[in-house]
């Protein structure tokens, strides 16, 4: 009777250990996936900012594409000055580099 009880306890212990190990592996996998996704999002935002397609900066052409209205650059520049937004230089396929 004692051996059967020890065997049952051993099986229960091994089962519980396997469940804990599986949960830990799952948590590590999830953490790794979240870290990888976070890095990808940061890289995407950095690239979008460099291309002038972010929320903080936009080129005249990007404004036209979004609104369907062509704005001269001078009123957009004036808006930037009034709202204390610094125009940065970004790469552009058509012109090489433009202010955004």
N, CA, C and O atoms as a printed pandas DataFrame, in Angstrom:
     atom_number atom_name residue_name chain_id  residue_number  x_coord  y_coord  z_coord
0              1         N          UNK        A               1    0.809   -1.181    0.000
1              2        CA          UNK        A               1    0.000    0.000    0.000
2              3         C          UNK        A               1    0.867    1.265    0.000
3              4         O          UNK        A               1    0.516    2.243   -0.660
4              5         N          UNK        A               2    1.958    1.264    0.706
5              6        CA          UNK        A               2    2.857    2.408    0.788
6              7         C          UNK        A               2    3.516    2.730   -0.540
7              8         O          UNK        A               2    3.706    3.895   -0.890
8              9         N          UNK        A               3    3.872    1.653   -1.295
9             10        CA          UNK        A               3    4.523    1.879   -2.588
10            11         C          UNK        A               3    3.545    2.477   -3.595
11            12         O          UNK        A               3    3.923    3.331   -4.396
12            13         N          UNK        A               4    2.312    2.039   -3.556
13            14        CA          UNK        A               4    1.312    2.577   -4.484
14            15         C          UNK        A               4    1.065    4.055   -4.211
15            16         O          UNK        A               4    0.894    4.852   -5.134
16            17         N          UNK        A               5    1.051    4.400   -2.953
17            18        CA          UNK        A               5    0.841    5.794   -2.582
18            19         C          UNK        A               5    2.032    6.654   -3.021
19            20         O          UNK        A               5    1.841    7.755   -3.537
20            21         N          UNK        A               6    3.253    6.161   -2.820
21            22        CA          UNK        A               6    4.448    6.881   -3.262
22            23         C          UNK        A               6    4.466    7.015   -4.780
23            24         O          UNK        A               6    4.839    8.063   -5.306
24            25         N          UNK        A               7    4.064    5.960   -5.484
25            26        CA          UNK        A               7    4.017    6.000   -6.944
26            27         C          UNK        A               7    2.995    7.030   -7.413
27            28         O          UNK        A               7    3.251    7.766   -8.366
28            29         N          UNK        A               8    1.835    7.088   -6.748
29            30        CA          UNK        A               8    0.799    8.063   -7.105
30            31         C          UNK        A               8    1.291    9.480   -6.840
31            32         O          UNK        A               8    1.044   10.382   -7.641
32            33         N          UNK        A               9    1.988    9.684   -5.717
33            34        CA          UNK        A               9    2.536   10.998   -5.400
34            35         C          UNK        A               9    3.595   11.397   -6.421
35            36         O          UNK        A               9    3.664   12.555   -6.831
36            37         N          UNK        A              10    4.427   10.428   -6.831
37            38        CA          UNK        A              10    5.459   10.705   -7.831
38            39         C          UNK        A              10    4.836   11.095   -9.154
39            40         O          UNK        A              10    5.290   12.038   -9.801
40            41         N          UNK        A              11    3.802   10.381   -9.562
41            42        CA          UNK        A              11    3.115   10.696  -10.820
42            43         C          UNK        A              11    2.488   12.082  -10.733
43            44         O          UNK        A              11    2.577   12.862  -11.681
44            45         N          UNK        A              12    1.860   12.393   -9.613
45            46        CA          UNK        A              12    1.240   13.708   -9.416
46            47         C          UNK        A              12    2.298   14.807   -9.455
47            48         O          UNK        A              12    2.096   15.845  -10.085
48            49         N          UNK        A              13    3.427   14.580   -8.781
49            50        CA          UNK        A              13    4.516   15.555   -8.771
50            51         C          UNK        A              13    5.052   15.780  -10.181
51            52         O          UNK        A              13    5.243   16.923  -10.596
52            53         N          UNK        A              14    5.294   14.704  -10.918
53            54        CA          UNK        A              14    5.818   14.820  -12.283
54            55         C          UNK        A              14    4.825   15.546  -13.189
55            56         O          UNK        A              14    5.215   16.353  -14.033
56            57         N          UNK        A              15    3.531   15.247  -13.003
57            58        CA          UNK        A              15    2.503   15.925  -13.801
58            59         C          UNK        A              15    2.505   17.429  -13.515
59            60         O          UNK        A              15    2.491   18.245  -14.436
60            61         N          UNK        A              16    2.523   17.781  -12.236
61            62        CA          UNK        A              16    2.527   19.196  -11.852
62            63         C          UNK        A              16    3.784   19.907  -12.358
63            64         O          UNK        A              16    3.718   21.050  -12.812
64            65         N          UNK        A              17    4.906   19.238  -12.278
65            66        CA          UNK        A              17    6.169   19.802  -12.785
66            67         C          UNK        A              17    6.100   20.028  -14.292
67            68         O          UNK        A              17    6.567   21.053  -14.788
68            69         N          UNK        A              18    5.521   19.079  -15.021
69            70        CA          UNK        A              18    5.378   19.210  -16.474
70            71         C          UNK        A              18    4.462   20.378  -16.828
71            72         O          UNK        A              18    4.731   21.118  -17.775
72            73         N          UNK        A              19    3.383   20.542  -16.069
73            74        CA          UNK        A              19    2.459   21.663  -16.314
74            75         C          UNK        A              19    3.164   22.993  -16.074
75            76         O          UNK        A              19    3.021   23.922  -16.870
76            77         N          UNK        A              20    3.922   23.093  -14.990
77            78        CA          UNK        A              20    4.661   24.324  -14.692
78            79         C          UNK        A              20    5.698   24.617  -15.768
79            80         O          UNK        A              20    5.842   25.762  -16.197
80            81         N          UNK        A              21    6.414   23.597  -16.202
81            82        CA          UNK        A              21    7.434   23.765  -17.240
82            83         C          UNK        A              21    6.800   24.226  -18.547
83            84         O          UNK        A              21    7.314   25.124  -19.214
84            85         N          UNK        A              22    5.676   23.604  -18.908
85            86        CA          UNK        A              22    4.983   23.979  -20.140
86            87         C          UNK        A              22    4.503   25.428  -20.065
87            88         O          UNK        A              22    4.612   26.170  -21.041
88            89         N          UNK        A              23    3.978   25.827  -18.924
89            90        CA          UNK        A              23    3.513   27.204  -18.747
90            91         C          UNK        A              23    4.668   28.189  -18.843
91            92         O          UNK        A              23    4.527   29.263  -19.427
92            93         N          UNK        A              24    5.811   27.824  -18.268
93            94        CA          UNK        A              24    6.978   28.705  -18.321
94            95         C          UNK        A              24    7.477   28.857  -19.761
95            96         O          UNK        A              24    7.828   29.957  -20.188
96            97         N          UNK        A              25    7.506   27.758  -20.499
97            98        CA          UNK        A              25    7.927   27.808  -21.907
98            99         C          UNK        A              25    6.968   28.689  -22.687
99           100         O          UNK        A              25    7.403   29.499  -23.505
100          101         N          UNK        A              26    5.664   28.545  -22.448
101          102        CA          UNK        A              26    4.673   29.375  -23.128
102          103         C          UNK        A              26    4.849   30.849  -22.807
103          104         O          UNK        A              26    4.740   31.694  -23.695
104          105         N          UNK        A              27    5.117   31.166  -21.552
105          106        CA          UNK        A              27    5.325   32.558  -21.145
106          107         C          UNK        A              27    6.562   33.144  -21.810
107          108         O          UNK        A              27    6.540   34.287  -22.268
108          109         N          UNK        A              28    7.634   32.372  -21.864
109          110        CA          UNK        A              28    8.858   32.847  -22.525
110          111         C          UNK        A              28    8.619   33.070  -24.009
111          112         O          UNK        A              28    9.081   34.061  -24.575
112          113         N          UNK        A              29    7.899   32.152  -24.637
113          114        CA          UNK        A              29    7.599   32.281  -26.063
114          115         C          UNK        A              29    6.764   33.537  -26.318
115          116         O          UNK        A              29    7.013   34.278  -27.270
116          117         N          UNK        A              30    5.780   33.764  -25.462
117          118        CA          UNK        A              30    4.928   34.946  -25.600
118          119         C          UNK        A              30    5.737   36.224  -25.396
119          120         O          UNK        A              30    5.568   37.190  -26.140
120          121         N          UNK        A              31    6.612   36.234  -24.395
121          122        CA          UNK        A              31    7.447   37.406  -24.132
122          123         C          UNK        A              31    8.374   37.684  -25.310
123          124         O          UNK        A              31    8.574   38.840  -25.683
124          125         N          UNK        A              32    8.936   36.641  -25.893
125          126        CA          UNK        A              32    9.809   36.807  -27.051
126          127         C          UNK        A              32    9.035   37.362  -28.237
127          128         O          UNK        A              32    9.525   38.248  -28.937
128          129         N          UNK        A              33    7.848   36.855  -28.465
129          130        CA          UNK        A              33    7.028   37.331  -29.573
130          131         C          UNK        A              33    6.649   38.796  -29.377
131          132         O          UNK        A              33    6.678   39.576  -30.330
132          133         N          UNK        A              34    6.296   39.173  -28.162
133          134        CA          UNK        A              34    5.929   40.559  -27.885
134          135         C          UNK        A              34    7.124   41.488  -28.062
135          136         O          UNK        A              34    6.977   42.591  -28.589
136          137         N          UNK        A              35    8.299   41.056  -27.630
137          138        CA          UNK        A              35    9.500   41.875  -27.800
138          139         C          UNK        A              35    9.827   42.046  -29.279
139          140         O          UNK        A              35   10.192   43.137  -29.715
140          141         N          UNK        A              36    9.698   40.973  -30.045
141          142        CA          UNK        A              36    9.965   41.042  -31.483
142          143         C          UNK        A              36    8.984   41.982  -32.163
143          144         O          UNK        A              36    9.376   42.778  -33.016
144          145         N          UNK        A              37    7.716   41.897  -31.795
145          146        CA          UNK        A              37    6.703   42.776  -32.376
146          147         C          UNK        A              37    6.969   44.227  -31.999
147          148         O          UNK        A              37    6.801   45.125  -32.824
148          149         N          UNK        A              38    7.374   44.455  -30.780
149          150        CA          UNK        A              38    7.668   45.810  -30.319
150          151         C          UNK        A              38    8.824   46.419  -31.109
151          152         O          UNK        A              38    8.773   47.586  -31.500
152          153         N          UNK        A              39    9.857   45.627  -31.338
153          154        CA          UNK        A              39   11.001   46.101  -32.129
154          155         C          UNK        A              39   10.550   46.428  -33.548
155          156         O          UNK        A              39   10.961   47.441  -34.113
156          157         N          UNK        A              40    9.709   45.574  -34.125
157          158        CA          UNK        A              40    9.222   45.806  -35.486
158          159         C          UNK        A              40    8.394   47.084  -35.566
159          160         O          UNK        A              40    8.514   47.838  -36.532
160          161         N          UNK        A              41    7.569   47.332  -34.577
161          162        CA          UNK        A              41    6.750   48.555  -34.571
162          163         C          UNK        A              41    7.637   49.784  -34.435
163          164         O          UNK        A              41    7.416   50.782  -35.121
164          165         N          UNK        A              42    8.635   49.727  -33.561
165          166        CA          UNK        A              42    9.542   50.875  -33.411
166          167         C          UNK        A              42   10.297   51.144  -34.707
167          168         O          UNK        A              42   10.451   52.299  -35.105
168          169         N          UNK        A              43   10.766   50.095  -35.366
169          170        CA          UNK        A              43   11.472   50.262  -36.640
170          171         C          UNK        A              43   10.554   50.852  -37.701
171          172         O          UNK        A              43   10.967   51.719  -38.471
172          173         N          UNK        A              44    9.298   50.379  -37.744
173          174        CA          UNK        A              44    8.343   50.892  -38.712
174          175         C          UNK        A              44    8.072   52.380  -38.470
175          176         O          UNK        A              44    8.022   53.166  -39.416
176          177         N          UNK        A              45    7.899   52.761  -37.212
177          178        CA          UNK        A              45    7.645   54.168  -36.888
178          179         C          UNK        A              45    8.849   55.035  -37.217
179          180         O          UNK        A              45    8.702   56.160  -37.694
180          181         N          UNK        A              46   10.042   54.506  -36.960
181          182        CA          UNK        A              46   11.259   55.249  -37.279
182          183         C          UNK        A              46   11.379   55.458  -38.790
183          184         O          UNK        A              46   11.712   56.553  -39.243
184          185         N          UNK        A              47   11.110   54.414  -39.563
185          186        CA          UNK        A              47   11.163   54.521  -41.023
186          187         C          UNK        A              47   10.092   55.467  -41.544
187          188         O          UNK        A              47   10.354   56.264  -42.445
188          189         N          UNK        A              48    8.886   55.388  -40.987
189          190        CA          UNK        A              48    7.809   56.283  -41.403
190          191         C          UNK        A              48    8.181   57.736  -41.120
191          192         O          UNK        A              48    7.899   58.621  -41.928
192          193         N          UNK        A              49    8.807   57.981  -39.987
193          194        CA          UNK        A              49    9.228   59.339  -39.656
194          195         C          UNK        A              49   10.295   59.823  -40.639
195          196         O          UNK        A              49   10.279   60.979  -41.061
196          197         N          UNK        A              50   11.220   58.933  -40.999
197          198        CA          UNK        A              50   12.260   59.313  -41.963
198          199         C          UNK        A              50   11.676   59.604  -43.332
199          200         O          UNK        A              50   12.198   60.451  -44.058
200          201         N          UNK        A              51   10.607   58.921  -43.697
201          202        CA          UNK        A              51    9.994   59.116  -45.000
202          203         C          UNK        A              51    8.941   60.220  -45.002
203          204         O          UNK        A              51    8.354   60.507  -46.045
204          205         N          UNK        A              52    8.697   60.831  -43.872
205          206        CA          UNK        A              52    7.729   61.915  -43.814
206          207         C          UNK        A              52    6.299   61.422  -43.811
207          208         O          UNK        A              52    5.397   62.171  -44.187
208          209         N          UNK        A              53    6.059   60.184  -43.400
209          210        CA          UNK        A              53    4.714   59.628  -43.392
210          211         C          UNK        A              53    4.242   59.365  -41.968
211          212         O          UNK        A              53    3.446   58.456  -41.732
212          213         N          UNK        A              54    4.720   60.144  -41.041
213          214        CA          UNK        A              54    4.329   59.919  -39.650
214          215         C          UNK        A              54    3.287   60.954  -39.241
215          216         O          UNK        A              54    2.845   61.762  -40.058
216          217         N          UNK        A              55    2.904   60.921  -37.981
217          218        CA          UNK        A              55    1.895   61.846  -37.480
218          219         C          UNK        A              55    2.498   63.200  -37.133
219          220         O          UNK        A              55    1.775   64.193  -37.049
220          221         N          UNK        A              56    3.785   63.254  -36.934
221          222        CA          UNK        A              56    4.423   64.495  -36.529
222          223         C          UNK        A              56    4.859   65.350  -37.713
223          224         O          UNK        A              56    4.900   66.576  -37.608
224          225         N          UNK        A              57    5.182   64.724  -38.824
225          226        CA          UNK        A              57    5.679   65.448  -39.990
226          227         C          UNK        A              57    4.991   64.932  -41.243
227          228         O          UNK        A              57    4.603   63.767  -41.324
228          229         N          UNK        A              58    4.848   65.828  -42.223
229          230        CA          UNK        A              58    4.247   65.419  -43.478
230          231         C          UNK        A              58    4.765   66.326  -44.587
231          232         O          UNK        A              58    4.983   67.517  -44.364
232          233         N          UNK        A              59    4.961   65.779  -45.763
233          234        CA          UNK        A              59    5.389   66.572  -46.905
234          235         C          UNK        A              59    4.171   67.210  -47.566
235          236         O          UNK        A              59    3.038   66.813  -47.296
236          237         N          UNK        A              60    4.403   68.198  -48.431
237          238        CA          UNK        A              60    3.321   68.860  -49.149
238          239         C          UNK        A              60    2.563   67.837  -49.986
239          240         O          UNK        A              60    1.334   67.868  -50.051
240          241         N          UNK        A              61    3.292   66.938  -50.621
241          242        CA          UNK        A              61    2.657   65.906  -51.448
242          243         C          UNK        A              61    1.820   64.951  -50.593
243          244         O          UNK        A              61    0.741   64.534  -51.016
244          245         N          UNK        A              62    2.299   64.602  -49.405
245          246        CA          UNK        A              62    1.531   63.729  -48.516
246          247         C          UNK        A              62    0.244   64.412  -48.062
247          248         O          UNK        A              62   -0.794   63.760  -47.941
248          249         N          UNK        A              63    0.305   65.726  -47.809
249          250        CA          UNK        A              63   -0.896   66.472  -47.429
250          251         C          UNK        A              63   -1.891   66.460  -48.584
251          252         O          UNK        A              63   -3.091   66.277  -48.378
252          253         N          UNK        A              64   -1.385   66.655  -49.801
253          254        CA          UNK        A              64   -2.269   66.640  -50.973
254          255         C          UNK        A              64   -2.915   65.263  -51.151
255          256         O          UNK        A              64   -4.108   65.168  -51.436
256          257         N          UNK        A              65   -2.136   64.212  -50.985
257          258        CA          UNK        A              65   -2.667   62.859  -51.131
258          259         C          UNK        A              65   -3.733   62.555  -50.080
259          260         O          UNK        A              65   -4.713   61.871  -50.377
260          261         N          UNK        A              66   -3.555   63.052  -48.864
261          262        CA          UNK        A              66   -4.520   62.799  -47.784
262          263         C          UNK        A              66   -5.796   63.602  -47.955
263          264         O          UNK        A              66   -6.898   63.074  -47.804
264          265         N          UNK        A              67   -5.643   64.887  -48.271
265          266        CA          UNK        A              67   -6.807   65.774  -48.295
266          267         C          UNK        A              67   -7.433   65.915  -49.672
267          268         O          UNK        A              67   -8.606   66.272  -49.784
268          269         N          UNK        A              68   -6.666   65.640  -50.724
269          270        CA          UNK        A              68   -7.163   65.843  -52.084
270          271         C          UNK        A              68   -7.059   67.297  -52.517
271          272         O          UNK        A              68   -7.474   67.648  -53.621
272          273         N          UNK        A              69   -6.512   68.138  -51.659
273          274        CA          UNK        A              69   -6.364   69.568  -51.950
274          275         C          UNK        A              69   -4.878   69.895  -51.990
275          276         O          UNK        A              69   -4.109   69.481  -51.123
276          277         N          UNK        A              70   -4.494   70.647  -53.014
277          278        CA          UNK        A              70   -3.084   71.034  -53.124
278          279         C          UNK        A              70   -2.865   72.348  -52.397
279          280         O          UNK        A              70   -3.459   73.369  -52.741
280          281         N          UNK        A              71   -2.009   72.310  -51.392
281          282        CA          UNK        A              71   -1.689   73.507  -50.625
282          283         C          UNK        A              71   -0.317   74.005  -51.051
283          284         O          UNK        A              71    0.598   73.204  -51.240
284          285         N          UNK        A              72   -0.162   75.307  -51.204
285          286        CA          UNK        A              72    1.190   75.838  -51.419
286          287         C          UNK        A              72    2.026   75.622  -50.159
287          288         O          UNK        A              72    1.482   75.508  -49.061
288          289         N          UNK        A              73    3.311   75.569  -50.315
289          290        CA          UNK        A              73    4.162   75.262  -49.181
290          291         C          UNK        A              73    4.192   76.379  -48.154
291          292         O          UNK        A              73    4.360   76.115  -46.963
292          293         N          UNK        A              74    4.033   77.622  -48.591
293          294        CA          UNK        A              74    4.164   78.746  -47.666
294          295         C          UNK        A              74    3.103   78.733  -46.550
295          296         O          UNK        A              74    3.474   78.936  -45.394
296          297         N          UNK        A              75    1.795   78.505  -46.828
297          298        CA          UNK        A              75    0.830   78.425  -45.716
298          299         C          UNK        A              75    1.112   77.247  -44.773
299          300         O          UNK        A              75    0.898   77.349  -43.565
300          301         N          UNK        A              76    1.585   76.151  -45.322
301          302        CA          UNK        A              76    1.934   75.017  -44.464
302          303         C          UNK        A              76    3.127   75.366  -43.577
303          304         O          UNK        A              76    3.171   74.987  -42.407
304          305         N          UNK        A              77    4.081   76.082  -44.138
305          306        CA          UNK        A              77    5.247   76.514  -43.358
306          307         C          UNK        A              77    4.806   77.468  -42.256
307          308         O          UNK        A              77    5.294   77.393  -41.129
308          309         N          UNK        A              78    3.872   78.375  -42.590
309          310        CA          UNK        A              78    3.369   79.317  -41.595
310          311         C          UNK        A              78    2.660   78.573  -40.457
311          312         O          UNK        A              78    2.801   78.934  -39.288
312          313         N          UNK        A              79    1.901   77.537  -40.807
313          314        CA          UNK        A              79    1.225   76.733  -39.784
314          315         C          UNK        A              79    2.255   76.099  -38.852
315          316         O          UNK        A              79    2.073   76.071  -37.635
316          317         N          UNK        A              80    3.336   75.590  -39.439
317          318        CA          UNK        A              80    4.393   74.968  -38.631
318          319         C          UNK        A              80    5.004   75.988  -37.672
319          320         O          UNK        A              80    5.257   75.678  -36.508
320          321         N          UNK        A              81    5.238   77.202  -38.162
321          322        CA          UNK        A              81    5.822   78.239  -37.309
322          323         C          UNK        A              81    4.869   78.584  -36.174
323          324         O          UNK        A              81    5.292   78.712  -35.026
324          325         N          UNK        A              82    3.570   78.738  -36.489
325          326        CA          UNK        A              82    2.579   79.088  -35.475
326          327         C          UNK        A              82    2.429   78.001  -34.412
327          328         O          UNK        A              82    2.182   78.299  -33.244
328          329         N          UNK        A              83    2.578   76.743  -34.819
329          330        CA          UNK        A              83    2.404   75.627  -33.881
330          331         C          UNK        A              83    3.730   75.073  -33.366
331          332         O          UNK        A              83    3.772   74.017  -32.736
332          333         N          UNK        A              84    4.800   75.793  -33.640
333          334        CA          UNK        A              84    6.143   75.421  -33.168
334          335         C          UNK        A              84    6.529   74.010  -33.576
335          336         O          UNK        A              84    7.061   73.245  -32.772
336          337         N          UNK        A              85    6.257   73.670  -34.832
337          338        CA          UNK        A              85    6.649   72.374  -35.380
338          339         C          UNK        A              85    7.863   72.613  -36.274
339          340         O          UNK        A              85    7.822   73.426  -37.197
340          341         N          UNK        A              86    8.936   71.893  -35.984
341          342        CA          UNK        A              86   10.166   72.059  -36.754
342          343         C          UNK        A              86   10.090   71.239  -38.038
343          344         O          UNK        A              86    9.754   70.056  -38.007
344          345         N          UNK        A              87   10.407   71.877  -39.172
345          346        CA          UNK        A              87   10.435   71.166  -40.448
346          347         C          UNK        A              87   11.758   70.403  -40.538
347          348         O          UNK        A              87   12.830   70.980  -40.358
348          349         N          UNK        A              88   11.673   69.118  -40.814
349          350        CA          UNK        A              88   12.873   68.296  -40.935
350          351         C          UNK        A              88   13.069   67.909  -42.395
351          352         O          UNK        A              88   12.134   67.987  -43.191
352          353         N          UNK        A              89   14.263   67.499  -42.744
353          354        CA          UNK        A              89   14.559   67.047  -44.095
354          355         C          UNK        A              89   14.411   65.530  -44.145
355          356         O          UNK        A              89   14.971   64.807  -43.322
356          357         N          UNK        A              90   13.636   65.061  -45.138
357          358        CA          UNK        A              90   13.401   63.628  -45.287
358          359         C          UNK        A              90   13.732   63.208  -46.706
359          360         O          UNK        A              90   13.647   64.028  -47.620
360          361         N          UNK        A              91   14.113   61.937  -46.919
361          362        CA          UNK        A              91   14.381   61.451  -48.264
362          363         C          UNK        A              91   13.110   61.466  -49.108
363          364         O          UNK        A              91   12.014   61.224  -48.603
364          365         N          UNK        A              92   13.271   61.754  -50.405
365          366        CA          UNK        A              92   12.133   61.781  -51.313
366          367         C          UNK        A              92   12.563   61.176  -52.632
367          368         O          UNK        A              92   13.618   61.520  -53.165
368          369         N          UNK        A              93   11.741   60.265  -53.167
369          370        CA          UNK        A              93   12.095   59.582  -54.413
370          371         C          UNK        A              93   12.138   60.556  -55.592
371          372         O          UNK        A              93   12.965   60.404  -56.491
372          373         N          UNK        A              94   11.267   61.534  -55.592
373          374        CA          UNK        A              94   11.180   62.458  -56.716
374          375         C          UNK        A              94   12.264   63.526  -56.687
375          376         O          UNK        A              94   12.864   63.828  -57.718
376          377         N          UNK        A              95   12.521   64.105  -55.501
377          378        CA          UNK        A              95   13.424   65.251  -55.393
378          379         C          UNK        A              95   14.723   64.949  -54.645
379          380         O          UNK        A              95   15.574   65.831  -54.531
380          381         N          UNK        A              96   14.893   63.774  -54.151
381          382        CA          UNK        A              96   16.076   63.440  -53.388
382          383         C          UNK        A              96   15.859   63.654  -51.907
383          384         O          UNK        A              96   15.941   62.717  -51.113
384          385         N          UNK        A              97   15.575   64.918  -51.531
385          386        CA          UNK        A              97   15.274   65.230  -50.139
386          387         C          UNK        A              97   14.340   66.438  -50.134
387          388         O          UNK        A              97   14.461   67.337  -50.966
388          389         N          UNK        A              98   13.418   66.444  -49.192
389          390        CA          UNK        A              98   12.478   67.563  -49.073
390          391         C          UNK        A              98   12.297   67.898  -47.590
391          392         O          UNK        A              98   12.593   67.086  -46.713
392          393         N          UNK        A              99   11.807   69.102  -47.334
393          394        CA          UNK        A              99   11.479   69.504  -45.964
394          395         C          UNK        A              99   10.090   68.966  -45.642
395          396         O          UNK        A              99    9.198   68.961  -46.491
396          397         N          UNK        A             100    9.929   68.527  -44.438
397          398        CA          UNK        A             100    8.631   67.940  -44.067
398          399         C          UNK        A             100    8.201   68.488  -42.728
399          400         O          UNK        A             100    7.137   68.128  -42.226
